[in-house]
Amino acid sequence: MKITDVKVWLVEGVKYNWTLLKIYTDEGYTGVGEATNWPGSPIVYHAAKHVGDRITGMDPMRTDFIWTKLYRDLNWIGPYGASLCAISGIDMALLDLKAKVLGVPCYELLGGAFRKDIQLYANYWFTGGAHTPEDYAAQALQVKAAGFTGLKFDPFAHVNYFYGEDLSASLNLTAAQQDLAFEVSRAVREAVGPEFDIMIETHAMLNFRVAVKMAQRLAALDITWYEEPVGPESADTLKAVRERLPGNVAICVGERHYTRHGIRQVLEKQLCDIIMPDITRCGGPSEMKRMATMMEAYNVLLAPHNPNGPLSTLASAHVCASVPNFFRQEFMFNDVPWRDTVIDHPIKPMISNGHLHLSDRPGLGVDLVAAEMEKHPGILQPRPGFYV
């Protein structure tokens, strides 16, 4: 069997563009994948097309060989970023294709299922109303009513990180802005109750002083984790933050850590409790599985980052099914209505009581619907305002 073509689509999502792709073979088998990242989705789109050209003519069943060859070949332009997103999407599609050839779900190729019901936590549930304690509390109650037992949000999102003129101001936060972030968080905690998981996101957009100070304040709310208090560039900086946080504040990082190599120092220095690799960035399902196994050796939990499209959701769930150290998977509570129409088996019926229930269909269990994707082309200019 040989790969004959790889097609790539840029599709508008609720937050940003999805990069979706499909591999074709000379025996009629196909596989679908996702390489979403943003900002820079047009770069990822073209990278995916280039990587697709590089694998044309290859045997799609040699999934690990193709991953390793692509990684080593493209390492010359850097081991991270757009090239790894493209590799991630290709790896996902190859795994889907191979599982469909063998007639098994993807989790069987990853070692079999520890579970088929994947516990989710909600993100992007706060899209209505204003950034006030009252509006956040009301929307958090909607998440709880839907059967979820956890949610995530960035209480600092009233600061315009990405489009503001004064970046130093948005990194620092005034005393009033810090107070508002705490009051929003407290309102959510009071609304959902003490048994509910609350994950606090910072997007690594606070300076060191504010990140530590806010973690110390938020500790009183018994948060489940404090996410990305610093960027991925320095494990030593993360270590300095960890040493200043209260003992009951868990740290979660990983959405900007690529491959097992990118998390090695974080694990060796014991700097976090949960790692959240993004399957469309970190190297795809094959690499996420390898990362999860590496994390298990350090007693660190897996909680995949997933603000992406439908294939990312399904592929992440298949990895989560296959590992013992799974904690939670991110899920976009609000999304564009065509999330379920660009695939031939919708995700919504798979969701109940805050869990995604995996099917036994071969591969990821879905195919892409080209006509639907083409109705919703990606937006190439950044939207004004805040998008995280």
C-alpha positions in Angstrom: 0.0 0.0 0.0 1.2 3.5 -0.9 0.2 7.0 0.1 -1.1 8.8 -3.0 -2.3 12.2 -1.7 -2.8 14.3 1.3 -5.4 17.0 1.3 -5.5 19.8 3.9 -8.4 22.2 4.9 -8.4 25.3 7.0 -11.8 25.5 8.8 -13.1 28.2 11.1 -13.6 27.1 14.7 -15.1 28.9 17.7 -11.7 30.3 18.9 -9.5 29.9 15.8 -9.0 27.9 12.7 -8.8 24.2 12.6 -6.2 22.6 10.3 -7.8 19.3 9.1 -6.3 16.8 6.7 -6.9 13.5 5.0 -4.5 10.8 3.7 -5.4 8.8 0.6 -3.9 5.5 -0.6 -3.8 3.4 -3.7 -5.9 0.7 -2.0 -8.7 3.0 -1.1 -8.0 3.3 2.6 -8.0 6.8 4.1 -7.1 8.4 7.4 -8.0 11.8 8.9 -6.0 14.0 11.2 -5.8 17.5 12.7 -2.8 19.8 13.0 -4.5 22.8 14.6 -2.6 25.7 16.2 -3.1 29.4 16.5 -1.8 32.1 16.1 -0.2 31.2 12.8 -2.7 28.7 11.4 -1.9 29.7 7.8 1.7 28.7 8.5 0.6 25.4 9.9 -1.7 24.8 6.9 1.2 25.2 4.5 3.5 23.1 6.7 0.9 20.3 6.6 0.7 20.5 2.9 4.5 20.3 2.6 4.7 17.4 5.0 1.9 15.6 3.1 4.0 15.9 -0.1 7.0 14.4 1.7 5.2 11.2 2.7 3.5 10.6 -0.7 4.6 7.2 -2.0 5.4 5.9 1.4 3.8 2.8 3.1 1.2 4.3 5.6 1.4 1.2 7.9 5.0 2.2 8.9 3.7 4.8 11.4 6.7 5.0 13.7 9.1 5.0 10.9 7.3 7.9 9.2 7.1 9.9 12.4 10.8 9.5 13.1 11.9 10.3 9.6 9.8 13.4 9.5 11.0 14.5 12.9 14.6 14.1 12.0 14.3 15.6 8.5 12.4 18.7 9.7 14.5 19.1 12.8 16.8 21.3 10.7 14.2 24.0 10.8 13.5 23.5 14.5 12.1 20.6 16.6 8.9 22.5 17.5 6.3 24.8 16.1 4.6 24.5 12.7 6.6 21.5 11.6 5.6 19.5 14.7 2.0 20.5 14.2 2.1 19.1 10.7 3.8 15.9 12.0 1.1 15.7 14.6 -1.7 15.8 12.1 0.0 13.3 9.8 0.6 10.9 12.7 -3.0 11.1 13.7 -4.2 10.4 10.2 -1.8 7.5 9.8 -2.9 5.9 13.1 -6.6 6.4 12.0 -5.8 4.8 8.6 -3.9 1.9 10.0 -6.6 1.1 12.6 -9.2 1.2 9.8 -7.2 -1.3 7.8 -7.0 -3.6 10.8 -10.7 -3.0 11.7 -10.0 -1.8 15.3 -10.4 1.5 17.2 -7.2 3.6 17.5 -6.9 2.8 21.3 -6.3 -0.8 20.4 -3.1 0.3 18.5 -2.1 2.3 21.6 -2.2 -0.8 23.9 -5.9 -1.3 24.5 -8.4 0.5 26.7 -8.1 1.0 30.4 -11.4 2.9 30.0 -13.8 3.9 27.2 -15.6 6.7 29.1 -13.3 9.7 29.1 -13.9 12.2 31.9 -13.9 15.8 30.6 -13.6 19.2 32.0 -15.3 22.2 30.4 -13.5 25.2 28.8 -15.0 28.0 26.8 -18.2 27.9 28.9 -18.0 31.6 29.7 -18.7 33.1 26.3 -21.9 34.9 27.3 -22.3 37.9 29.6 -19.5 40.1 30.9 -16.3 39.5 32.9 -18.1 39.8 36.3 -18.5 37.5 39.2 -22.2 37.3 38.7 -22.0 36.3 35.0 -19.3 33.8 35.6 -21.1 32.2 38.4 -24.3 31.8 36.4 -22.5 30.2 33.5 -20.6 27.9 35.8 -23.9 26.6 37.1 -24.8 25.7 33.5 -21.7 23.6 33.2 -22.6 21.8 36.4 -26.2 21.3 35.3 -24.8 19.6 32.1 -23.2 16.9 34.2 -19.6 18.1 34.2 -17.6 18.0 37.4 -14.8 20.3 36.4 -14.1 23.6 34.5 -11.3 25.8 33.5 -11.0 29.6 32.9 -8.6 32.5 32.9 -9.8 34.9 35.5 -7.3 37.5 34.3 -8.9 37.6 30.8 -10.3 41.1 31.4 -6.7 42.3 30.6 -6.2 42.5 26.9 -3.0 40.5 26.7 -2.7 40.1 23.0 -3.9 43.4 21.5 -3.1 45.9 24.2 -0.6 48.6 23.5 1.1 48.3 26.9 2.2 44.7 27.3 4.0 45.5 30.6 0.7 46.7 32.1 -1.1 43.5 31.1 1.7 41.3 32.5 1.7 43.2 35.8 -2.0 43.8 36.6 -3.2 46.6 38.9 -4.4 45.9 42.4 -8.0 46.3 41.1 -7.5 43.9 38.3 -6.0 41.3 40.7 -9.0 41.8 43.0 -11.5 41.3 40.2 -9.7 38.1 39.1 -10.0 36.7 42.6 -13.6 37.8 43.0 -14.5 36.1 39.7 -12.8 32.9 40.8 -14.4 33.0 44.2 -17.9 33.4 42.7 -17.3 30.4 40.5 -16.2 28.3 43.5 -19.2 29.4 45.5 -21.5 28.6 42.6 -20.3 25.1 41.9 -19.5 24.0 45.4 -16.5 22.4 47.1 -16.4 19.1 45.3 -16.1 20.6 41.8 -12.7 20.8 40.0 -11.7 24.4 39.2 -8.6 24.8 36.9 -7.1 28.3 36.8 -5.4 29.3 33.5 -2.9 32.1 33.3 -1.6 31.6 29.7 1.9 32.4 31.1 0.9 36.1 30.7 1.6 37.2 34.2 4.9 38.4 35.4 6.7 36.4 38.1 5.6 38.5 41.0 1.9 38.6 40.1 1.8 34.9 39.1 3.1 33.9 42.6 0.9 36.4 44.4 -2.3 35.3 42.7 -1.5 31.6 43.2 -1.1 32.3 46.9 -4.5 34.1 47.0 -6.3 31.4 44.9 -5.0 28.6 47.1 -7.8 29.5 49.5 -10.3 28.4 46.9 -8.9 24.8 46.7 -8.1 25.0 43.0 -7.4 21.8 41.1 -4.4 23.3 39.3 -2.7 26.5 38.4 -1.8 26.4 34.7 1.3 27.8 33.0 2.4 30.3 35.7 5.5 30.8 33.4 6.3 30.0 29.8 8.0 26.9 28.5 11.4 28.4 27.9 13.0 27.7 31.3 12.5 24.8 33.7 14.5 26.8 36.3 12.0 29.6 36.2 9.2 27.2 36.7 11.2 25.7 39.6 11.5 29.1 41.2 7.7 29.6 41.0 7.0 26.1 42.4 9.2 26.8 45.4 7.1 29.9 46.2 3.6 28.4 45.9 1.5 26.9 48.7 1.8 23.2 49.0 -1.9 22.6 48.1 -1.5 24.4 44.7 -0.8 21.9 41.9 1.0 23.1 38.7 -0.1 22.1 35.2 2.0 22.8 32.1 2.5 21.3 28.7 0.4 22.9 26.0 3.6 24.5 24.6 5.9 21.6 25.4 6.6 19.5 22.3 7.5 15.8 22.3 8.9 13.7 25.1 12.1 15.7 24.8 10.3 18.9 25.7 9.0 17.6 29.0 12.2 15.8 30.2 13.5 18.6 32.4 10.1 19.3 33.8 9.8 15.7 34.9 13.4 15.3 36.1 13.1 18.4 38.3 9.6 17.4 39.5 8.2 20.8 38.6 4.5 19.9 38.0 1.8 17.5 39.0 -0.1 17.4 35.7 1.0 17.7 32.1 -1.3 18.8 29.3 0.2 18.0 25.9 -1.8 19.1 22.9 -2.2 16.3 20.4 -2.2 18.6 17.5 1.2 20.2 18.5 3.2 17.7 20.6 3.7 15.1 17.9 0.3 13.4 17.5 -1.2 10.4 19.3 1.8 8.2 19.0 4.0 10.8 20.7 1.4 11.7 23.3 1.3 8.1 24.3 5.1 8.0 24.7 4.9 11.2 26.7 2.2 9.7 29.0 4.4 6.6 29.6 7.3 8.8 30.5 5.1 10.9 32.8 3.9 7.7 34.5 7.5 7.0 35.6 7.4 10.3 37.6 3.9 9.8 38.9 2.6 12.7 36.8 -0.9 12.8 35.4 -2.1 13.3 31.8 -4.8 15.9 31.1 -4.7 16.7 27.3 -5.0 20.3 26.2 -7.8 20.4 23.6 -9.2 23.8 22.5 -9.3 22.5 19.0 -11.5 20.8 16.4 -13.4 17.5 16.5 -10.5 15.2 15.5 -8.3 16.5 18.2 -11.1 15.7 20.7 -11.5 12.2 19.5 -7.8 11.4 19.1 -7.0 12.7 22.6 -9.7 10.6 24.0 -8.2 7.5 22.4 -4.9 8.2 24.0 -6.6 8.9 27.3 -8.3 5.5 27.0 -5.0 3.7 26.7 -3.0 5.1 29.7 -3.2 4.4 33.4 -2.2 7.9 34.5 -5.1 9.8 32.9 -6.8 12.6 34.9 -9.1 14.8 32.7 -9.5 15.9 29.1 -10.3 19.4 28.1 -13.5 19.9 26.1 -14.9 23.0 24.4 -18.3 23.5 26.1 -19.4 26.1 23.5 -18.4 25.7 19.9 -19.4 26.5 16.4 -22.5 24.5 15.2 -20.5 22.8 12.4 -18.2 21.0 14.8 -20.5 18.1 14.4 -21.2 18.5 10.6 -17.6 18.4 9.4 -17.4 14.8 10.6 -19.8 12.0 9.6 -20.5 10.8 13.2 -21.2 13.8 15.5 -19.5 14.2 18.9 -22.5 15.6 20.7 -24.3 12.2 21.1 -21.0 10.8 22.6 -21.1 13.3 25.5 -23.2 12.6 28.7 -22.6 13.3 32.4 -19.4 15.1 31.6 -17.8 12.1 29.8 -17.0 11.3 26.2 -18.1 7.7 25.5 -15.8 6.2 22.8 -17.3 4.1 20.1 -15.9 0.8 18.8 -15.8 2.0 15.2 -12.5 1.5 13.5 -9.9 4.2 13.7 -11.0 7.5 15.3 -14.5 6.4 14.3 -15.2 9.2 11.9 -14.5 10.6 8.5 -14.3 14.2 7.3 -17.1 15.7 5.2 -15.3 17.9 2.6 -18.5 19.7 1.5 -19.2 20.9 5.1 -15.6 22.0 5.7 -15.6 24.0 2.5 -18.7 25.9 3.7 -16.7 27.3 6.7 -13.2 28.3 5.4 -10.7 29.5 8.0 -10.5 33.2 8.9 -7.0 34.4 7.9 -7.0 37.7 9.8 -6.9 37.6 13.6 -10.1 38.6 15.3 -10.1 41.9 17.2 -10.2 41.4 20.9 -9.3 38.6 23.3 -9.4 35.0 22.1 -8.0 32.7 24.7 
